[in-house]
Amino acid sequence: MAQQRPKLGLIAGGGDIPAIARDRCRAEQRPLYIAALNGFCDPAAVEATEHGWFDLPQVGRLIGALKAAGVTEVCLCGRVAKPNFSALKPDLKGALLLPKIIKAAATGDDAILRVVVDAFERDGFRVIGIEQVVGDLLAAEKRYGSLAPTPAQQADIRVGVAAARDLGRADRGQAVIVAAGTVVDREDDAGTDVLLARVAERTDARGGILVKTAKPQQDRRVDLPTVGMTTIEYAVAAGLAGIAVEAGAALIVDAEAMAAAADHQGMFLIGFRHDEK
């Protein structure tokens, strides 16, 4: 008889990933508790699943619920926007953690996540990456769909990789737009969709490429770069020629549908390998 896997606690933000992770756990008959974050997690993601709802600063209540549910492994997934710290109403444990988070916020999102991961580990949880739950979403080194970048576009991707990794080292974002050898714009705290919407207003981004990589220093158990159908829609509106994400370090949600949409729009979608750290 196969040994049952440890009960997973899914700290669920926005987007499609929490529901996908829930379905994987169901398929594997893995016990699951979802700690859904108010204002971010889609209520549909917790349907027919043991769960609770939590505000961001309710750290003590959340950890208490995870322990009461018998959770031993924790996975953080889904989008969470940086909060207005002055408006937060933390519980006691959250209040003790908040000064560290505010200090980390001055550095960037990666620093905040390191504080959060450390808090879970100090309470005895094992923090795992989302790819251990939905490994089939991890980008492969390959062409998705029928189109591939031209030599000139491959050169643009190399420019984009260097720029995205510099951006990541500064803990400011994971994505850039490159066109004709020039970095047109860079992601900020607002995220990739806002970046794409921004460049849609510019003619110099037409025919460009979205390049998305993991931050060189980031803990890859959290905040992996993610693209999905919405990314395709925004990229089309911006007039881009393709999307390139780092293989082994990014998630592609619904790759088959994305590839079909990219083909229909005359765009390429690829996973590339980049070993330089």
Stockholm file with secondary structure:
# STOCKHOLM 1.0

chainA/1-277         MAQQRPKLGLIAGGGDIPAIARDRCRAEQRPLYIAALNGFCDPAAVEATEHGWFDLPQVGRLIGALKAAGVTEVCLCGRVAKPNFSALKPDLKGALLLPKIIKAAATGDDAILRVVVDAFERDGFRVIGIEQVVGDLLAAEKRYGSLAPTPAQQADIRVGVAAARDLGRADRGQAVIVAAGTVVDREDDAGTDVLLARVAERTDARGGILVKTAKPQQDRRVDLPTVGMTTIEYAVAAGLAGIAVEAGAALIVDAEAMAAAADHQGMFLIGFRHDEK
#=GR chainA/1-277 SS CCCCCCCEEEEECBSSHHHHHHHHHHHTTCCEEEEEETTTSCGGGGTTSCEEEECTTCHHHHHHHHHHTTCCEEEEESBCCCCCGGGCCCCHHHHHHHHHHHHHHTTCHHHHHHHHHHHHHHTTCEECCGGGTSGGGBCCSEEESSCCCCHHHHHHHHHHHHHHHHHHHTTSCSEEEEETTEEEEECCTTCHHHHHHHHTTCGGGTTCEEEECCCTTSCTTSCCCEECHHHHHHHHHTTCSEEEEETTSCEETTHHHHHHHHHHHTCEEEEECCCCC
#=GC SS_cons         CCCCCCCEEEEECBSSHHHHHHHHHHHTTCCEEEEEETTTSCGGGGTTSCEEEECTTCHHHHHHHHHHTTCCEEEEESBCCCCCGGGCCCCHHHHHHHHHHHHHHTTCHHHHHHHHHHHHHHTTCEECCGGGTSGGGBCCSEEESSCCCCHHHHHHHHHHHHHHHHHHHTTSCSEEEEETTEEEEECCTTCHHHHHHHHTTCGGGTTCEEEECCCTTSCTTSCCCEECHHHHHHHHHTTCSEEEEETTSCEETTHHHHHHHHHHHTCEEEEECCCCC
//
